[in-house]
Amino acid sequence: MVDPVGVPETSKRRALVRLALVVAVLTVLFYLTAIQQVIDVDSVRRLIESTGPLAPLTYVVVSAVLGALLVPGPLLAAGSGFLFGPLLGTLVTLGATVGSAVISAYAGRRAGRDSARALLGPQRSDRIDGMIQRGGLWAVVGQRFVPGISDALASYTFGAFGVPLWQMAVGAFIGSAPRAFVYTALGASIGEFSAPLAYTAIAVWCLTAGVGAFAAHRGWRSWRASRG
């Protein structure tokens, strides 16, 4: 049996099963790392601190992997600020954020790209591919501005829908810069007891969240208008 978009029902069922397995794995990872916090970020921070001059580079690599494993980004960024201060810490956080986005998107592409295409069908997939070519980079940038969305989960999804890795890297760098400063500066302010730095970080967060919420609302209205 073939559905209206030309996808055999057996292929759709297999695609659904594969995607369900991917979602189940990500759900378990999210529960273990974000809720149960089985990875002790403080212990990781102390271990990295012991590497001396290589600590910033080591933190970039380790934090990128932990971010892809769904360890909350704000915790990793705050640890970066505590260790390296607001300036170097922000650069370290950005490097880790870009690395995590690329790792997650690559894993999402390998695990879910074929299943997503099989589930959507060739016509819908080609239409989505065209949309990604026109605006995939800015979709990544916009997602990073919207509060309350896990960057790693979004990166897995972008990868499954075929967003190129270079767009993930550039989009994550541009879109994550404000929040990278915010969470890193908050971590640095804890270490230095700097109230002005903390107030600046909170102000930037509020501004970024406002811009993200406005952009998401506009995007939702445009999408509904195009559907109508």
C-alpha positions in Angstrom: 0.0 0.0 0.0 1.2 3.5 -0.9 0.0 6.8 0.7 -0.9 9.9 -1.2 2.7 11.3 -1.2 4.1 8.0 -2.6 5.6 6.4 0.6 4.9 2.7 1.1 3.2 2.0 4.4 5.9 -0.5 5.4 8.6 2.1 4.9 6.6 4.6 7.0 6.3 2.0 9.8 10.0 1.3 9.7 10.8 5.0 9.7 8.5 5.6 12.6 10.2 2.8 14.6 13.7 4.2 13.9 12.6 7.7 14.9 10.9 6.4 18.0 14.1 4.7 19.0 16.1 7.9 18.5 13.6 9.9 20.5 13.7 7.3 23.3 17.5 7.5 23.5 17.4 11.3 23.6 14.7 11.2 26.3 16.7 8.9 28.5 19.8 11.1 28.0 17.8 14.2 28.9 16.4 12.5 32.0 19.8 11.3 33.2 21.8 14.4 32.5 19.3 17.3 33.0 17.1 15.9 35.7 19.1 13.2 37.5 22.3 15.1 36.9 24.4 11.9 36.7 27.3 13.9 35.4 28.8 16.1 38.1 29.7 19.3 36.3 31.7 20.5 39.4 33.9 17.4 39.3 34.5 17.9 35.6 35.4 21.5 36.2 37.9 20.6 38.8 39.4 17.9 36.6 39.8 20.4 33.7 41.3 23.0 36.0 44.1 20.6 36.8 45.2 20.5 33.2 46.8 24.0 33.6 47.5 26.0 30.4 45.5 23.5 28.3 42.4 24.0 30.4 40.6 26.3 28.0 41.0 24.0 25.0 40.2 21.0 27.2 37.1 22.6 28.4 36.0 23.4 24.8 36.3 19.7 23.8 34.8 18.2 27.0 32.0 20.7 27.2 31.1 20.2 23.5 30.7 16.5 24.1 28.8 17.0 27.3 26.5 19.4 25.6 25.7 16.9 22.9 24.9 14.4 25.7 22.2 17.0 26.8 24.1 18.3 29.9 22.4 21.7 30.3 24.4 24.4 28.5 23.9 27.1 31.2 25.7 24.9 33.8 28.6 24.3 31.4 28.8 28.0 30.5 28.7 29.0 34.1 31.6 26.7 34.8 33.5 28.3 32.0 33.0 31.7 33.5 34.0 30.5 36.9 37.2 29.1 35.6 38.3 31.6 33.0 36.4 34.8 33.7 33.9 36.7 31.5 36.1 37.4 28.5 38.1 34.1 27.9 35.2 32.2 29.4 32.8 33.5 26.7 35.1 32.5 23.9 35.5 29.1 25.5 31.7 28.7 25.9 31.2 29.8 22.2 33.7 27.2 21.0 32.0 24.5 23.0 28.6 25.6 21.8 29.6 25.4 18.2 31.2 22.0 18.8 28.2 20.7 20.5 25.9 21.9 17.7 28.0 20.2 15.1 28.2 16.9 17.0 24.5 16.9 17.7 23.5 17.8 14.1 25.8 15.1 12.7 24.4 12.5 15.0 20.9 13.6 14.2 21.6 13.4 10.5 23.1 9.9 10.8 20.4 8.6 13.0 17.3 10.3 11.7 17.8 11.8 8.2 16.7 8.7 6.2 13.8 8.0 8.5 12.6 11.6 8.3 12.7 11.5 4.5 10.9 8.2 4.4 8.3 9.4 6.8 7.7 12.7 5.0 7.9 11.4 1.5 9.9 12.7 -1.5 7.7 15.7 -2.3 7.6 17.0 1.2 11.3 16.2 1.8 12.3 18.1 -1.3 10.1 21.1 -0.2 11.8 21.1 3.2 15.2 20.8 1.6 14.4 23.9 -0.5 13.3 25.8 2.6 16.5 24.8 4.4 18.6 26.0 1.5 16.9 29.4 1.6 16.8 29.9 5.4 18.4 27.0 7.3 21.2 29.2 8.7 18.8 31.8 10.0 16.5 29.1 11.4 19.4 28.0 13.6 20.2 31.6 14.6 16.5 32.2 15.5 16.2 29.0 17.5 19.1 30.1 19.7 17.3 33.3 20.6 14.1 31.6 21.7 14.1 30.9 25.5 13.2 27.5 26.9 14.3 25.3 24.0 17.2 22.8 24.5 19.9 23.8 22.0 21.2 20.2 21.8 17.7 18.7 21.1 17.1 21.4 18.4 20.5 20.6 16.9 19.5 16.9 16.7 16.3 17.9 15.0 18.0 20.2 12.5 20.4 17.5 11.6 17.6 15.0 11.0 16.0 17.5 8.6 19.3 18.0 6.7 20.6 21.3 7.8 24.3 21.4 6.6 26.9 21.3 9.3 28.4 24.6 8.2 25.1 26.2 8.8 24.8 24.6 12.2 28.3 25.9 13.1 27.8 29.5 11.8 24.2 29.7 13.1 25.2 28.4 16.5 28.1 30.9 16.7 25.9 33.9 15.8 22.8 32.9 17.7 24.5 31.7 20.8 26.8 34.7 21.4 24.4 36.7 23.6 23.5 33.7 25.8 27.1 32.5 25.9 28.0 35.9 27.4 25.1 35.8 29.8 25.6 32.4 31.4 29.4 32.7 31.4 29.3 36.2 33.0 26.9 34.9 35.7 29.4 32.1 36.4 32.2 34.6 36.5 30.3 37.0 38.8 29.8 34.1 41.3 33.5 33.6 41.4 34.3 37.3 41.6 31.2 38.5 43.5 30.7 41.2 40.8 27.2 42.6 41.0 27.5 44.9 38.0 28.6 42.0 35.8 25.6 39.9 37.0 23.2 42.8 36.3 24.6 43.3 32.8 24.2 39.6 32.1 20.6 39.6 33.3 19.8 42.6 31.2 21.3 41.0 28.1 19.3 37.8 28.8 16.1 39.8 29.1 16.8 41.6 25.8 17.7 38.4 24.0 14.6 36.5 25.4 12.4 39.4 24.3 13.8 39.4 20.8 13.5 35.6 20.6 9.9 35.6 21.7 8.9 38.3 19.3 10.7 36.5 16.4 9.0 33.2 17.3 5.6 34.9 17.4 6.2 36.5 14.0 7.4 33.3 12.5 4.4 31.4 13.8 2.0 34.0 12.4 3.7 33.9 9.0 3.6 30.1 9.0 -0.1 30.1 9.8 -0.8 32.7 7.1 1.1 30.6 4.5 -0.9 27.5 5.5 -4.1 29.4 5.2 
